[in-house]
């Protein structure tokens, strides 16, 4: 996880937990993870175990989505745009 993603995720988890009025201990118990793990997520630790993270997110009613994005690296890997063969 990049630092900015970890920080964003930490904020979302903290906010959602507060809305649900759960303590870190409550969340850990409900998600089946350690309280220490919940603390790490909320502190934005850049390396966490994915299956445990998903359990925490599911418990909070949140989901992790993967979406394609345009970045210089992604554009370089994709190569030049395909020409429209319908134009003649």
C-alpha positions in Angstrom: 0.0 0.0 0.0 1.3 3.4 -0.8 1.4 5.9 2.1 -1.5 8.1 0.7 -3.7 5.1 0.2 -3.0 3.7 3.7 -3.8 7.1 5.2 -7.0 7.4 3.3 -8.0 3.9 4.3 -7.2 4.7 7.9 -9.4 7.7 7.9 -12.3 5.9 6.4 -12.1 3.0 8.9 -11.8 5.4 11.9 -14.8 7.5 10.6 -17.0 4.5 9.9 -16.2 2.9 13.3 -17.1 6.2 15.0 -20.4 6.4 13.1 -21.2 2.8 14.2 -20.1 3.7 17.8 -17.7 0.8 18.0 -14.5 0.8 20.0 -11.4 -0.7 18.5 -12.0 -3.7 20.8 -15.6 -4.1 19.6 -14.5 -3.9 16.0 -11.7 -6.4 16.5 -14.1 -8.9 18.2 -16.8 -8.6 15.5 -14.2 -8.9 12.6 -12.3 -11.7 14.2 -9.0 -9.9 14.3 -6.8 -8.5 17.0 -7.3 -5.1 18.5 -3.6 -4.5 17.6 -4.5 -5.1 13.9 -7.4 -2.6 14.1 -5.0 -0.1 15.6 -2.5 -0.7 12.8 -5.2 -0.1 10.1 -6.3 3.1 11.8 -2.8 4.3 12.1 -2.2 3.8 8.4 0.4 1.2 8.7 1.5 0.6 5.1 1.6 -3.2 5.3 -1.3 -5.2 6.7 -2.6 -8.6 6.0 -5.3 -8.4 3.2 -7.7 -11.1 4.5 -7.8 -9.4 7.9 -8.2 -6.0 6.3 -11.2 -7.3 4.2 -12.7 -8.8 7.4 -12.5 -5.4 9.1 -14.0 -3.6 6.1 -16.8 -6.1 5.7 -17.6 -5.7 9.4 -17.9 -1.9 8.9 -20.0 -2.3 5.8 -17.2 -1.0 3.6 -15.6 -2.5 0.5 -12.3 -2.3 -1.2 -12.6 -1.7 -5.0 -10.0 -2.0 -7.7 -10.4 0.3 -10.7 -8.2 1.1 -13.6 -6.7 4.6 -13.5 -4.8 6.7 -15.9 -1.2 7.3 -14.7 2.0 7.8 -16.7 3.1 4.3 -15.8 -0.3 2.8 -16.9 -0.2 4.7 -20.1 3.3 3.5 -20.8 2.4 -0.1 -20.3 -0.8 0.2 -22.4 1.1 1.6 -25.4 -0.3 4.0 -27.9 -4.1 4.3 -28.4 -5.5 2.0 -31.1 -6.5 3.9 -34.3 -10.2 3.8 -35.1 -10.4 1.4 -38.1 -13.9 2.8 -38.9 -12.4 6.1 -40.1 -11.3 5.9 -43.7 
